[in-house]
Every structure is written in C-alpha cells, then in structure tokens.
Amino acid sequence: MDATVARPARSRDAEGATVFARHAFAPNSLGYCGPAHSDSLFEYAVTGRSDSEVARLATEFSGAWPYLRLIARSAGIDDPLDRRVVEAYWIGSPLLERIEPVTFGEAVMERFKQQCGPRWGMVAEAIEAGASPHHNFHVFTVYPWLGMLMTGPVEQPLKVLDQCRIRWGQVEALAGDTAAIRSEPLEWRGGRLILGPERLETATVAVNGAAMVSDLRVGDWVSLHWHWVCDRLTRRQLSTLRYYTQRLLAIANGAVRSSSEATFSTRH
C-alpha cells in the first residue's frame, strides 16, 4: 500500500505544533531561546507528533509566544499553535493585517519595553510605521543588532541578523545530512540593511538521516533558521515571506535612521 495513503490525516493543531517546532528548534539547540530540552523539540519537528508537552515547550519561548498569543487573539483563534497562527508568525499571512497598531504596540510594550531600554523609541516608531508581529520584526527591531551596526564592528551583528531571521533559499544540491542552498544574504550598505546578491550556503537538513523536511529535492524552496532547513515553502509562502521581510527591513531602516538623526540633533 502507498505510504501516503496509509498515513492518517493530521489535525490543524498538529500541523501548527510541527511548524512551530521546525522553526524554533535551531536557536533552541544553540541555547538562544526556549527550554533546555532541544532534543524533545527536535523529535516533535521530525515526527510531527503533537501533544500537551509540545504546547508547554512553546510557552517557554519568551520571544515567540507573546506574538503567537497576540495573532491568535486578534484572529479569534483559540489555540496559539493553530497552523494559521504559527505560519503567520514565522512566514507571514493576512492574519497579521488584522492587528491594529495600537493593540500591537501595547502588546510589545508590555512584554519587551524594559528589554529594549533606550531603544524603545525606535521600536515604537517601527510599529507606528506599519510593522507586523512577524518573527523578522522581532529580529530587525526588538533585538539590538541593527542598532549595533550603526555604532561598532559590522561582521558579528550582521551575521546574527542574517541567521536569526527566517529566510528563504532554493536547494541546489544534497549531500547526506546537508544541502547547498542558494539564498540572499543580508548586507549593510550605506547605513541600510538590505538583501544582497544570491550566494550558496551550506545548511543542515538532518541528523543521522532524521530530517524535519522529508523527501527534500533539488529545486525545492525552503525556509531556513540559523543553520537549519526548517520547512518546504509553497510559491505563495515564498512570496509572502519575501514581502514581509522586505517590508520590515524598510521599516526598521527608517526607524534606525530617525533614531540616529534624533540622537545627533540632541547632541548638537
């Protein structure tokens, strides 16, 4: 019997938990966010299994979880791990457009204003300019790395920004547990963070053959987080991720520029 026929249909909730685990695993495995049990998260990402434990693990992601709750609440969806909510946060979707700027600003202020400290004005300006509760907003605006590009060495903050954002790429070659991916890296040029020319990067696909994306093929478009291939992207998802990334880059660049000009004017 064809295995695809024998496999039981998965619920929307199971799909959402799997998509969450796939995109959250890489920074969790590096110790940057979430609980200490990255092996458990990897198991959920690979097997597609969903239960109360994966939901509990998700709540320990202090960065992602508040956004998931906000998106779900604004869309009238009970479960923050619903597939529609999770996809909106990591990839993007029209659900993000339902969130009023005031509601978004209040939620971010409640959770992250203290963490942002003197950078809060820049974050607030980005929200007023039309930012959305997408993971890449958090990377470009709430995290301090973009501001650090203005004041010090570029190499390390630029690397973190590029790897921490959810990015897209196309599979060029497969070799065991790794893949050669053609992607567009971030560049710092003329005081702006932009997408640079395509280049090849090596990404992890599996550990000892255990992969989050099954039957990966040359030509597939995928999402990446840090050094991992997280999921296969449809054309619609690819277009959506491009759109939100470029939009949020433009907004973040504008907010950083305004913040720098304001700082300069107060000093002179």
LINFEN-V22448 format. One record per run of one state. SS is the DSSP state (helix for helix, strand for strand, loop for the rest). FROM is the first residue (numbers start at 1). TO is the last residue. If there is no record, write none. Layout:
# LINFEN-V22448
ss: [SS:SS]
from: [FROM:FROM]
to: [TO:TO]
This chain:
# LINFEN-V22448
ss: [loop:helix:loop:helix:loop:helix:loop:helix:loop:helix:loop:helix:loop:helix:loop:helix:loop:helix:loop:helix:loop:helix:loop:strand:loop:strand:loop:strand:loop:strand:loop:strand:loop:strand:loop:strand:loop:helix:loop]
from: [1:3:7:12:30:38:48:52:60:64:76:83:91:94:99:101:129:135:143:145:152:155:165:167:176:178:190:192:205:206:208:210:212:221:226:228:233:235:268]
to: [2:6:11:29:37:47:51:59:63:75:82:90:93:98:100:128:134:142:144:151:154:164:166:175:177:189:191:204:205:207:209:211:220:225:227:232:234:267:268]
